[in-house]
Amino acid sequence: MKGTGQNLLTIKADKASLESILKKIEIASKYSLLYNFEDVSKFSGITINAINKTLPEILDIALKNTGLGYKISENTIIISKPVPQKNTPQSKVSGKIMLNNGEPLAGAHVRLKGKESGVISDRNGSYELNVTDSNGSIIISFIGYRTKEVAIQNRDMINVELEEAINELKELVVQTGYQTLSKRETTSAITQVNFEKIELASKSSIDQMLAGQIPGMMVLQTSGEPGATPTIRIRGTSSIIGTRAPLWVLDGMILEDPVNVSVTNLNSPDVAYLIGNAIAGVNPKDIETITVLKDASATAIYGSRAANGVIVLTTKNGKVGSPRVGYSGNVVFNNRIGYNNLQLMNAGERVQLSQEIIADNIKYSRSPLNLGYEGLLLGYYNNKYTYEEFSAAVEKMIATNTDWYDLLFRNSVTNNHTVNVSGGSGRTTYYISLGYLKNLGTAKGSDYERYSALTKVNTWINNKLYVGFQINASKTKGNGFHSSVNPNTYAFETSRTIPCYNDDGTYFKYLTQQKSQTAVLSAPKEELKYNILNEMDLTGSSSNITNITAQLNLQYNFSSSFRYKLLGGFDQSRTNNLSWAGEESNYVSMIRGWNAGTLVQGTTDFDASSIPWGGILTNNDQKKDSYSLRNTLEYSHLFNDIHLVNFMGALELRSVKYNGLSSKFYGWQPERGQSISPALTTGYYGVLNSLRPTLTDNIVNNMSWIGSATYSYKDKVTVNGNIRADGSNNFGDNPAYRFLPIWSLAARYTISNEKFLKNRDFLEYLAIRASYGIQGNIDKATSPDLIIQVGSKNSLTGLNESFFKYLPNPDLRWERTSSYNFGLDYSFFKPKGFRSESILSGTIDVYNKYGDQIIVSRSVSQIIGMDMVKINGGKLRNYGIEGSINIVPYQNKDFSSSFRFIFSYNKNILLEANKEMNITSSDKINGNALVENLPIGAFYSYEFAGLNEKYGFPMFYNNNGEKRYALYPEEMNLVYSGKSTPDFNGGLDLSARYKRFYLSVGLQYSMGGAGRLPNLYRANYYAVFDPLANVSKDFNNRWRKSGDELNTNIPVIWDNDKYNIAKNELNAPVFLTSAKTPLEMYDYSSVRVASTDNIRLRNINFSYVFPEALVTKYGMQSLTINFQAENLFIICDKRWQGRDPESGSSNTPIPKIFSLGLNMTF
């Protein structure tokens, strides 16, 4: 095969398929081909010997006797069935097929209504069609987009805009990770959304964008730190101590977290895991669709990992046509938090409070730190200042009014850029993407950076064999704070009377402790001073993760109905977490007992210190290697256009291995080339056992058999069954529990396909669904074997020690959840004319999940070496209702509007737990107690009994209903206060389009949760407020005199003398370790609990699509600009005083965000 001139070609083939001949023509002519695979694949045995022929001549020869025609447009050859010719007058209709963003759509099928054949749009979206009836209609269709019918109305030019079929239930293709099904074949509770519909410019990962977008899904973003991972729950909590997070799947491959984080941490809603989760390295710009599998029917094929739901991500693919280069970029502006609306005292108010304390002769229980107003007053009393100097210093302090939020936070900028190249010809398509994200946190010193790359190549070797290969690589880097430093907590709790800088610009440092407990008793007092900025300079943490995922997909079609699929995957990550504190930091000085450089080698004090020089470095390295292999056989056939059958069987092997090394080093000296040089002192040898490196080696192997069968009759009644058997080395002793059978049965009845309802304008689609099945779950930290963990050497005996980690339990088995689901899918008022969507559509699902054999901890005698052992002894229930309502009230070629309402209700109840487990009051107060007939995460509070009318101290009820100031544990009366997770959550999206202008507004709501307000007293439980502490403005409304208790619940300023009198009147216990102080009890009392119900403005997005005629002048195919604002306001209980109830008081708040974006294709 060779070209013999500019327009002459030579093509030879002997008994070849038409598809292979067209491939040769494509290569020789360097033209792109567009054709329908089904039109071409059925022709074979063709012999051609065309020498020095023009392209049209060769096409005529190749297509002879096939009934196919062709059209050459620019550098594209379009093969299609010709419209049958009749002896009737003909005219031509031409135009362009475009997407709703103005981009041309190549490969769209255009035909006359009532005809099967037609033409295909070229690379510019252009088409030309012969018509015989100028009053007829044309039908335009393309996979993944809503089919559109347009009346010709004697026009010769018709441009058509297609919209994605997100709400088209009959044509929607659902990606489950194992199968690709049309919506009519599904009987499960599945929600699928397109990434472009939920995109938020400021979010670095997909999980952060899902809040309020998926019925039945709760997304709780507890931190505004860059890269922080949200908590996600699908249909409630399905495990007590096992994994509660959903399973992530990318293009059919299960993803694992880069670090084997403990289940306790994964389940905590209060901790931001800056190392990220399984999808932290995935660039959201590469995602096409997100599919959420919720009920047992949908998740059964994923087996024991799917009791918490499955989130399937499908990445973008290239499309046949010339290369297209795309760019998407956003610049995001994050507004820092400030004192506005936080209701914290400024310097003047704080000074006034101190003056009132002193004026009321309230004694400090300890000598206050030499800070703030009290520090100046002590100086005046000690004749350090004259009265005039004292007064001037106070005025200066008030005027300085240190803004800690300004010093520790910033208005930050985030850059997010993605470039991709895609295209294809004939049988092969490709998609290549490069992404870069730089996210500066609002807290100074925190940032997150990600590099990502994705390459996908898909090709049909012939009409039977398909090969797909993809590789996804990412590198993420994050910088944050040492565990001893929390800028948000410091800014919230520190008085604004405390300066940050001295007059000469150096750091102002204040005394935190005179001598550490680690210093020897004979040592002189050493002042250890602190400054938050100095500490941030000398301490820190970092996280570096490199991840590579490779995947190979093979498909061989034995026939059009029977096929074999192979998926092989490899997922590797390398994680390094560092945490450090320099030798001059306050953190190290407190351990040393002295400031850096003050100890002299050879002295007693030097030898007693565990770290007389250098700093502390903690290093954690972890490797993850995951392998997947899946073999699948599928059979799908439609008999007589009535009976559709689909069978799928698969064998899957998976292995996940984690290796880790954690080390902590004393004597770290970064200025000497990152050397580690500990001083070999007596103090160092005393802590050496705690510094020994820790090795982890964990491997989990799984083997699974999977089966699925679907039968559909006349597209009206569909029945589906799934089964999967999982085997794991987590449960291996008892053969009866080695494999867990998971199965489901489901059915769909499509009412709208009944004859009496067909062709009704008011009804487009109506179907009911029902399913029942068994789901499973696994606690990755569980073993049925006796596991002994090697410990360190005993410092007294000098012998090596080991201890029990797990006791043997041969009957330990999988957690099991049975699930019912009933669903309704509806779409009313069919689209007509310019309308492409029905007026009203949506889904409703009602479910009930019952968890049995849930793993819980049981108390055992400590004589066997442990006090707890894991057993299958818990029961859980989750039930609720969820759904979506989509309304498109108006739509024409220039204007459209839509409303989408998402609602979810989930009720979680612990039916049975370990009755023998000792539940402490501390467990109940912190929300860690397992209390039957209450939800997981339920927390309790001391029952507030009001303020004493005589003294203003807080009182609490004991278990006899009597009022007390303080209580012993055995008489505490704790009342149920609520749970941290809400019952109701969802969102409301409003969107409108006017010509090329687009506007969307997203609201998000959460109801039914509760939380504890920020502590008023914090560390001041035994004393008057320390001068270092800032105080809430609530204390301006505190109790001052008898009668105030009727109007306020803020106690009087603490006075030890008055309390000693008052406690005798109510027989309050003396402060012992067994009793709580009144102020601590007040902070954890029922009066300090507030609803976390909230409605927030999730985002406002405005975009403009430039006209094609304008952008083509500059070599572009499309150009879109957009502006987005996020988290502009939140409506919640006023007692939160400007704080986000979901973030709590210690985590970095989620800021207000503004972004500018640009999208273009060439």
Buried (B, 14 or more C-beta within 10 A) or exposed (E): EEBEEEEBBBBBBEEBBBBBBBBBBBEBBEBBBBBBEEBBBEBEEBEBEBEEBBBEEBBBBBBEEBEBBBBBBEEBBBBBBBBEEEEEEEBEBBBBBBBBBBBBBBBBBBBBEEBEBBBBBBBBBBBBBBBBBBEBBBBBBBEBBBBBBBBBEEEEEBEBBBBBBBBBBBBBBBBBBBBEBBBBBBBBBBBBBBBBBBBBBBBBBBBBBBBBBBBBBBBBBBBBBBBBBBBBBBBBBBBBBBBBBBBBBBBBBBBBBBBBBEBEEBBBBBBBBBBBBBBBBBBBBBBBBBBBBBBBBBBBBBBBBBBBBBBBBBBBBBBBBEEBBBBBBBBBBBBBBBBEEBBBBBBBBBBBBBEBBBEEEBEBEEEBBEBBBBBBBBBBEEEEBEEEEBEEBBEEBBEBBBBBBEBBBBEBEBBBBBBBBBBBBBBBBBBBBBBBBBBBBBBBBBBBBBBBBBBBBBBBEBBBEBBBBBBBBBBBBBBBBBEBBBBBBBBBBBBBBBBBBEEEEEBBBBBBBEBBEBBBEEBEEBBBBBBBBBBBBBBBBBBBBBBBBBBBBBBBBEEEEBBEBBBBBBBBBBBBBBBBBBBBBBBBBBBBBBBBEEBEEEEEBBBBBBBBBBBBBBBBBBBBBBBBBBBBBBBBEEEEEEEBBBBBBBEBBBBBBBBBBBBBBBBBBEEEEEEBEBBEBEBBEEBBEEBEEEEEEEEBBBBBBBBBBBBBEEBBEBBBBBBBBBBBBBBBBEEEBBBBBBBBBBBBBBBBBEEEEEEEEEBBBBBBBBBBBBBBBBBBBBBBBEEEEEEEEEEEEEEEEEEBEBBBBBEBBBBBBBBBBBBBBBBBBBBEEBBBBBBBBBBBBBBBBBBBBBBBBBBBEEEEEBEBBBBBBBBBBBBBBBBBBBBBEEBEEEEBBBBBBBBBBBBBBBBBBBEEBEBEBEBBBEBBBBBEEBBBBBBBBBBBBBBBBEBBBBBBBBEEEBBBBBBBEEBBBBBBBBBBBBBBBBBBBBBBBEEBEBBBBBBBBBBBBBBBBBBBBBEBBBBBBBBBBBBBBBBEEBBBEEEBBEEBBBBBBBBEEBBEEBBEEBEBBEBEEEBBBBBBBBBBBBBBBBBBBBBBBBBBBBBEBBEBEEBEEEEBBBBBBBBBBBBBEBEBBEBBBBBBBBBBBBBBBBBBBBBBBBBBBB
